[in-house]
Amino acid sequence: MLHPSYSELMEVVNGDDEDKNIISSRYSIVIASSKRARQLIAGDVPMVAEPENRKPLSVAVDELQSQMVKILDETLEPSEQ
């Protein structure tokens, strides 16, 4: 994966609020992308335009970059998210 880079995805996911870093490592981006790709393989409908030859992981990364999929901090209570 060359584009977007891990650091670009981390900036998009974390947003402008520096105090609320949801993603703090490359590992977190990889896990979030793979979980979404598995959902797509299982039959979830993609939230971005999907050409026929795109792999589920590429679609998942595009969804993260376009902020159509949100990553939730599992350490927070549901009312805090």
C-alpha atoms as one frame of an Amber mdcrd trajectory, in Angstrom:
protein
   0.000   0.000   0.000   1.718   3.129  -1.191  -1.076   5.637  -1.127  -2.407
   6.720   1.265   0.453   6.260   3.672  -0.052   5.074   7.239   0.678   8.540
   8.572  -1.904  10.123   6.224  -4.541   7.631   7.346  -3.680   8.258  11.006
  -4.145  12.008  10.494  -7.517  11.494   8.808  -8.809   9.065  11.446  -7.617
  11.127  14.403  -8.899  14.382  12.938  -7.954  17.800  14.228  -8.360  16.997
  17.912  -4.831  16.208  19.088  -6.036  15.313  22.586  -8.231  12.502  21.293
  -5.852  10.193  19.423  -7.931   7.160  18.533  -5.152   5.654  16.458  -1.641
   5.787  17.845   0.202   3.221  15.722   0.419   1.667  12.291  -0.769  -1.583
  13.809  -4.117   0.013  14.680  -4.644   1.168  11.083  -3.820  -2.313   9.770
  -6.232  -3.979  12.213  -9.050  -1.528  11.424  -8.545  -1.954   7.674  -8.465
  -5.733   7.909 -11.612  -5.869  10.057 -13.492  -3.751   7.524 -12.146  -5.845
   4.629 -13.448  -8.993   6.363 -16.860  -7.347   6.707 -16.844  -6.586   2.979
 -15.870 -10.171   2.151 -18.735 -11.381   4.341 -21.199  -9.373   2.265 -21.363
  -5.824   3.654 -22.099  -3.200   1.030 -19.128  -0.927   0.226 -19.628   2.728
   1.107 -17.427   4.004  -1.730 -17.654   3.486  -5.468 -16.247   0.055  -6.199
 -14.817  -0.827  -9.601 -15.088  -4.539 -10.394 -11.403  -5.383  -9.895 -10.848
  -3.737  -6.511  -9.885  -5.931  -3.627 -11.736  -5.662  -0.290  -8.689  -4.258
   1.507  -8.344  -1.435  -1.029 -12.013  -0.590  -0.599 -11.633  -0.655   3.207
  -8.668   1.743   3.083 -10.606   4.095   0.804 -13.526   4.045   3.245 -11.195
   4.949   6.114  -9.576   7.730   4.119 -12.918   9.207   3.073 -14.131   8.988
   6.705 -17.127   6.849   5.799 -16.019   4.282   8.375 -15.235   5.396  11.903
 -12.831   3.656  14.262 -14.084   3.606  17.818 -11.831   3.600  20.848 -12.652
   0.355  22.658 -11.329   1.700  25.959 -14.113   4.304  26.172 -17.637   3.743
  27.373 -20.304   3.943  24.615 -21.597   7.250  26.022 -18.109   8.812  25.650
 -17.758   8.018  21.942
